[in-house]
Amino acid sequence: FSNVEDIDDCHILFVSMQKSAEIKQALSNLKSKKILTVGDSNDFIQQGGIIQFFRRDNKIKIRINQDVAKESDLSISSKLLRLAEIVKL
């Protein structure tokens, strides 16, 4: 999608923007929709994303912001939560 307004029928959205201001604006516009947002930028979780991929010890790990997931009326599997680093902001 080139514009957040174009997103209508989507369950999972990978956000690949690198500029912090763009990410924050896009995620803010998506809060009212029931969409699982995933990204890999350094501050993705802090900007309001739900799942962030990051590298540690040469492995890809995940961070999850459960509060944002709940705000979006989404529940995260307990199996996925066991693998993740849970972030509270």
OpenMM code with the backbone's topology and positions (N, CA, C; nanometers):
from openmm import Vec3, app, unit

residues = "PHE SER ASN VAL GLU ASP ILE ASP ASP CYS HIS ILE LEU PHE VAL SER MET GLN LYS SER ALA GLU ILE LYS GLN ALA LEU SER ASN LEU LYS SER LYS LYS ILE LEU THR VAL GLY ASP SER ASN ASP PHE ILE GLN GLN GLY GLY ILE ILE GLN PHE PHE ARG ARG ASP ASN LYS ILE LYS ILE ARG ILE ASN GLN ASP VAL ALA LYS GLU SER ASP LEU SER ILE SER SER LYS LEU LEU ARG LEU ALA GLU ILE VAL LYS LEU".split()
positions = [
    Vec3(0.0838, -0.1175, 0.0000),
    Vec3(0.0000, 0.0000, 0.0000),
    Vec3(0.0883, 0.1238, 0.0000),
    Vec3(0.0481, 0.2225, -0.0746),
    Vec3(0.1255, 0.3464, -0.0759),
    Vec3(0.0688, 0.4484, 0.0226),
    Vec3(-0.0584, 0.4330, 0.0606),
    Vec3(-0.1219, 0.5220, 0.1579),
    Vec3(-0.1962, 0.4401, 0.2619),
    Vec3(-0.1933, 0.4864, 0.3857),
    Vec3(-0.2639, 0.4178, 0.4933),
    Vec3(-0.4134, 0.4132, 0.4644),
    Vec3(-0.4645, 0.5161, 0.4005),
    Vec3(-0.6068, 0.5224, 0.3696),
    Vec3(-0.6507, 0.4096, 0.2754),
    Vec3(-0.5561, 0.3540, 0.1974),
    Vec3(-0.5876, 0.2463, 0.1036),
    Vec3(-0.6055, 0.1112, 0.1734),
    Vec3(-0.5625, 0.1010, 0.2978),
    Vec3(-0.5670, -0.0263, 0.3693),
    Vec3(-0.7070, -0.0487, 0.4209),
    Vec3(-0.7708, -0.1509, 0.3688),
    Vec3(-0.9086, -0.1778, 0.4071),
    Vec3(-0.9252, -0.3205, 0.4585),
    Vec3(-0.8949, -0.4161, 0.3756),
    Vec3(-0.9147, -0.5563, 0.4090),
    Vec3(-0.7788, -0.6222, 0.4293),
    Vec3(-0.7239, -0.6057, 0.5489),
    Vec3(-0.5885, -0.6548, 0.5776),
    Vec3(-0.5861, -0.7055, 0.7217),
    Vec3(-0.5202, -0.8190, 0.7445),
    Vec3(-0.5093, -0.8751, 0.8791),
    Vec3(-0.3719, -0.8532, 0.9395),
    Vec3(-0.2678, -0.8674, 0.8566),
    Vec3(-0.1298, -0.8474, 0.9012),
    Vec3(-0.0639, -0.7504, 0.8042),
    Vec3(0.0036, -0.6495, 0.8600),
    Vec3(0.0687, -0.5496, 0.7764),
    Vec3(0.2135, -0.5330, 0.8190),
    Vec3(0.3069, -0.5577, 0.7259),
    Vec3(0.4477, -0.5321, 0.7529),
    Vec3(0.4762, -0.3875, 0.7138),
    Vec3(0.5224, -0.3095, 0.8099),
    Vec3(0.5514, -0.1681, 0.7883),
    Vec3(0.7010, -0.1555, 0.7634),
    Vec3(0.7376, -0.1149, 0.6417),
    Vec3(0.8796, -0.1111, 0.6049),
    Vec3(0.9371, 0.0300, 0.5989),
    Vec3(0.8637, 0.1284, 0.6469),
    Vec3(0.9149, 0.2654, 0.6468),
    Vec3(1.0322, 0.2770, 0.7440),
    Vec3(1.1266, 0.3621, 0.7130),
    Vec3(1.2423, 0.3799, 0.8000),
    Vec3(1.2386, 0.5102, 0.8786),
    Vec3(1.1600, 0.6067, 0.8341),
    Vec3(1.1548, 0.7353, 0.9032),
    Vec3(1.0572, 0.7271, 1.0199),
    Vec3(1.1053, 0.7616, 1.1362),
    Vec3(1.0285, 0.7512, 1.2586),
    Vec3(0.8955, 0.8262, 1.2523),
    Vec3(0.8959, 0.9460, 1.1981),
    Vec3(0.7731, 1.0258, 1.1898),
    Vec3(0.6694, 0.9588, 1.1003),
    Vec3(0.7137, 0.8992, 0.9897),
    Vec3(0.6222, 0.8302, 0.8989),
    Vec3(0.5607, 0.7076, 0.9660),
    Vec3(0.6422, 0.6332, 1.0394),
    Vec3(0.5934, 0.5137, 1.1087),
    Vec3(0.4893, 0.5538, 1.2119),
    Vec3(0.5214, 0.6539, 1.2925),
    Vec3(0.4301, 0.6972, 1.3976),
    Vec3(0.2952, 0.7403, 1.3391),
    Vec3(0.2977, 0.8162, 1.2304),
    Vec3(0.1743, 0.8630, 1.1669),
    Vec3(0.0944, 0.7457, 1.1103),
    Vec3(0.1622, 0.6541, 1.0415),
    Vec3(0.0933, 0.5383, 0.9824),
    Vec3(0.0298, 0.4520, 1.0906),
    Vec3(0.1043, 0.4240, 1.1977),
    Vec3(0.0517, 0.3395, 1.3044),
    Vec3(-0.0626, 0.4082, 1.3785),
    Vec3(-0.0532, 0.5373, 1.3931),
    Vec3(-0.1609, 0.6133, 1.4564),
    Vec3(-0.2900, 0.6014, 1.3748),
    Vec3(-0.2775, 0.6085, 1.2433),
    Vec3(-0.3941, 0.5968, 1.1551),
    Vec3(-0.4522, 0.4554, 1.1531),
    Vec3(-0.3711, 0.3562, 1.1870),
    Vec3(-0.4163, 0.2170, 1.1841),
    Vec3(-0.4776, 0.1711, 1.3159),
    Vec3(-0.4641, 0.2499, 1.4224),
    Vec3(-0.5111, 0.2072, 1.5550),
    Vec3(-0.6581, 0.1695, 1.5579),
    Vec3(-0.7386, 0.2353, 1.4777),
    Vec3(-0.8823, 0.2072, 1.4799),
    Vec3(-0.9182, 0.0802, 1.4031),
    Vec3(-0.8208, 0.0229, 1.3330),
    Vec3(-0.8462, -0.0977, 1.2542),
    Vec3(-0.7866, -0.2186, 1.3259),
    Vec3(-0.8454, -0.3324, 1.3059),
    Vec3(-0.8000, -0.4560, 1.3700),
    Vec3(-0.6939, -0.5218, 1.2821),
    Vec3(-0.5723, -0.4614, 1.2833),
    Vec3(-0.4634, -0.5076, 1.1969),
    Vec3(-0.3392, -0.5329, 1.2825),
    Vec3(-0.2792, -0.6503, 1.2671),
    Vec3(-0.1542, -0.6818, 1.3344),
    Vec3(-0.0415, -0.6137, 1.2584),
    Vec3(0.0254, -0.5180, 1.3230),
    Vec3(0.1355, -0.4460, 1.2581),
    Vec3(0.2682, -0.5073, 1.2979),
    Vec3(0.3531, -0.5292, 1.1977),
    Vec3(0.4835, -0.5919, 1.2157),
    Vec3(0.5872, -0.5045, 1.1459),
    Vec3(0.7034, -0.4894, 1.2078),
    Vec3(0.8085, -0.4099, 1.1462),
    Vec3(0.9453, -0.4468, 1.1995),
    Vec3(1.0480, -0.3895, 1.1387),
    Vec3(1.1846, -0.4200, 1.1812),
    Vec3(1.2693, -0.2950, 1.2069),
    Vec3(1.2084, -0.1780, 1.2098),
    Vec3(1.2866, -0.0582, 1.2403),
    Vec3(1.3169, -0.0547, 1.3901),
    Vec3(1.4241, 0.0147, 1.4270),
    Vec3(1.4718, 0.0135, 1.5657),
    Vec3(1.3699, 0.0612, 1.6676),
    Vec3(1.2865, 0.1567, 1.6315),
    Vec3(1.1913, 0.2121, 1.7273),
    Vec3(1.0460, 0.1759, 1.6937),
    Vec3(1.0260, 0.0660, 1.6254),
    Vec3(0.8925, 0.0274, 1.5801),
    Vec3(0.7946, 0.0118, 1.6968),
    Vec3(0.8350, -0.0562, 1.8012),
    Vec3(0.7487, -0.0771, 1.9179),
    Vec3(0.7182, 0.0560, 1.9859),
    Vec3(0.8197, 0.1401, 2.0011),
    Vec3(0.8014, 0.2694, 2.0670),
    Vec3(0.7068, 0.3602, 1.9878),
    Vec3(0.7004, 0.3396, 1.8580),
    Vec3(0.6133, 0.4210, 1.7728),
    Vec3(0.4692, 0.3697, 1.7716),
    Vec3(0.4451, 0.2530, 1.8305),
    Vec3(0.3087, 0.2016, 1.8372),
    Vec3(0.2851, 0.0736, 1.7604),
    Vec3(0.3924, 0.0093, 1.7141),
    Vec3(0.3780, -0.1185, 1.6445),
    Vec3(0.3520, -0.2318, 1.7427),
    Vec3(0.3052, -0.3440, 1.6923),
    Vec3(0.2726, -0.4575, 1.7794),
    Vec3(0.3860, -0.5586, 1.7863),
    Vec3(0.4412, -0.5990, 1.6720),
    Vec3(0.5503, -0.6968, 1.6703),
    Vec3(0.6701, -0.6374, 1.5971),
    Vec3(0.7864, -0.6472, 1.6593),
    Vec3(0.9106, -0.5960, 1.6000),
    Vec3(1.0118, -0.7100, 1.5884),
    Vec3(1.0683, -0.7261, 1.4696),
    Vec3(1.1796, -0.8179, 1.4499),
    Vec3(1.3085, -0.7429, 1.4806),
    Vec3(1.4026, -0.8098, 1.5502),
    Vec3(1.5332, -0.7500, 1.5759),
    Vec3(1.6378, -0.8605, 1.5819),
    Vec3(1.7627, -0.8203, 1.5682),
    Vec3(1.8729, -0.9161, 1.5663),
    Vec3(1.9475, -0.9110, 1.6992),
    Vec3(1.9721, -1.0293, 1.7563),
    Vec3(2.0530, -1.0419, 1.8762),
    Vec3(2.1317, -1.1718, 1.8656),
    Vec3(2.2610, -1.1633, 1.8901),
    Vec3(2.3490, -1.2813, 1.8846),
    Vec3(2.3337, -1.3568, 1.7530),
    Vec3(2.3263, -1.2803, 1.6441),
    Vec3(2.3175, -1.3368, 1.5097),
    Vec3(2.1889, -1.4170, 1.4860),
    Vec3(2.0846, -1.3887, 1.5637),
    Vec3(1.9554, -1.4546, 1.5478),
    Vec3(1.8468, -1.3488, 1.5386),
    Vec3(1.7408, -1.3805, 1.4679),
    Vec3(1.6261, -1.2915, 1.4590),
    Vec3(1.5332, -1.3229, 1.5769),
    Vec3(1.5006, -1.2200, 1.6535),
    Vec3(1.4134, -1.2319, 1.7703),
    Vec3(1.2918, -1.1428, 1.7491),
    Vec3(1.1932, -1.1546, 1.8383),
    Vec3(1.0757, -1.0684, 1.8273),
    Vec3(1.0456, -1.0004, 1.9610),
    Vec3(0.9939, -0.8795, 1.9487),
    Vec3(0.9405, -0.8051, 2.0627),
    Vec3(0.7916, -0.7870, 2.0363),
    Vec3(0.7133, -0.7923, 2.1428),
    Vec3(0.5690, -0.7743, 2.1292),
    Vec3(0.5222, -0.6697, 2.2300),
    Vec3(0.4416, -0.5778, 2.1812),
    Vec3(0.3775, -0.4790, 2.2666),
    Vec3(0.2329, -0.5234, 2.2859),
    Vec3(0.2074, -0.5929, 2.3963),
    Vec3(0.0743, -0.6479, 2.4228),
    Vec3(-0.0301, -0.5387, 2.4438),
    Vec3(0.0106, -0.4256, 2.4996),
    Vec3(-0.0851, -0.3177, 2.5247),
    Vec3(-0.1455, -0.2660, 2.3946),
    Vec3(-0.0614, -0.2472, 2.2934),
    Vec3(-0.1105, -0.1994, 2.1636),
    Vec3(-0.1963, -0.3075, 2.0976),
    Vec3(-0.1579, -0.4328, 2.1136),
    Vec3(-0.2380, -0.5424, 2.0583),
    Vec3(-0.3781, -0.5415, 2.1200),
    Vec3(-0.3857, -0.5232, 2.2506),
    Vec3(-0.5161, -0.5192, 2.3175),
    Vec3(-0.5975, -0.3988, 2.2719),
    Vec3(-0.5317, -0.2829, 2.2544),
    Vec3(-0.6004, -0.1633, 2.2059),
    Vec3(-0.6616, -0.1866, 2.0677),
    Vec3(-0.5943, -0.2704, 1.9879),
    Vec3(-0.6429, -0.3021, 1.8536),
    Vec3(-0.7379, -0.4216, 1.8541),
    Vec3(-0.7742, -0.4681, 1.9742),
    Vec3(-0.8653, -0.5812, 1.9914),
    Vec3(-0.8085, -0.7097, 1.9307),
    Vec3(-0.6768, -0.7281, 1.9471),
    Vec3(-0.6098, -0.8483, 1.8978),
    Vec3(-0.5538, -0.9261, 2.0166),
    Vec3(-0.5556, -1.0573, 2.0063),
    Vec3(-0.4927, -1.1397, 2.1099),
    Vec3(-0.3764, -1.2152, 2.0462),
    Vec3(-0.2685, -1.2242, 2.1207),
    Vec3(-0.1470, -1.2900, 2.0725),
    Vec3(-0.1398, -1.4293, 2.1349),
    Vec3(-0.1086, -1.5277, 2.0543),
    Vec3(-0.0976, -1.6657, 2.1000),
    Vec3(0.0040, -1.6785, 2.2140),
    Vec3(-0.0300, -1.7588, 2.3127),
    Vec3(0.0623, -1.7807, 2.4248),
    Vec3(0.1921, -1.8462, 2.3772),
    Vec3(0.1849, -1.9264, 2.2717),
    Vec3(0.3065, -1.9893, 2.2177),
    Vec3(0.4007, -1.8836, 2.1604),
    Vec3(0.3452, -1.7849, 2.0922),
    Vec3(0.4264, -1.6765, 2.0379),
    Vec3(0.4802, -1.5887, 2.1503),
    Vec3(0.3987, -1.5642, 2.2514),
    Vec3(0.4419, -1.4814, 2.3639),
    Vec3(0.5595, -1.5440, 2.4398),
    Vec3(0.5625, -1.6764, 2.4467),
    Vec3(0.6749, -1.7434, 2.5146),
    Vec3(0.8071, -1.7207, 2.4426),
    Vec3(0.8015, -1.7041, 2.3122),
    Vec3(0.9234, -1.6828, 2.2326),
    Vec3(0.9679, -1.5369, 2.2302),
    Vec3(0.8794, -1.4474, 2.2687),
    Vec3(0.9029, -1.3046, 2.2501),
    Vec3(0.9556, -1.2356, 2.3751),
    Vec3(1.0113, -1.1187, 2.3492),
    Vec3(1.0447, -1.0245, 2.4549),
    Vec3(0.9227, -0.9313, 2.4655),
    Vec3(0.8578, -0.9299, 2.5814),
    Vec3(0.7368, -0.8497, 2.5997),
    Vec3(0.7778, -0.7086, 2.6409),
    Vec3(0.7213, -0.6098, 2.5730),
    Vec3(0.7567, -0.4699, 2.5987),
    Vec3(0.6362, -0.3991, 2.6576),
    Vec3(0.6585, -0.3294, 2.7663),
    Vec3(0.5549, -0.2456, 2.8304),
    Vec3(0.6030, -0.1019, 2.8215),
    Vec3(0.5213, -0.0161, 2.7621),
    Vec3(0.5596, 0.1247, 2.7505),
    Vec3(0.4716, 0.2112, 2.8371),
] * unit.nanometer
topology = app.Topology()
chain = topology.addChain("A")
for resn in residues:
    res = topology.addResidue(resn, chain)
    for name in ("N", "CA", "C"):
        topology.addAtom(name, app.Element.getBySymbol(name[0]), res)
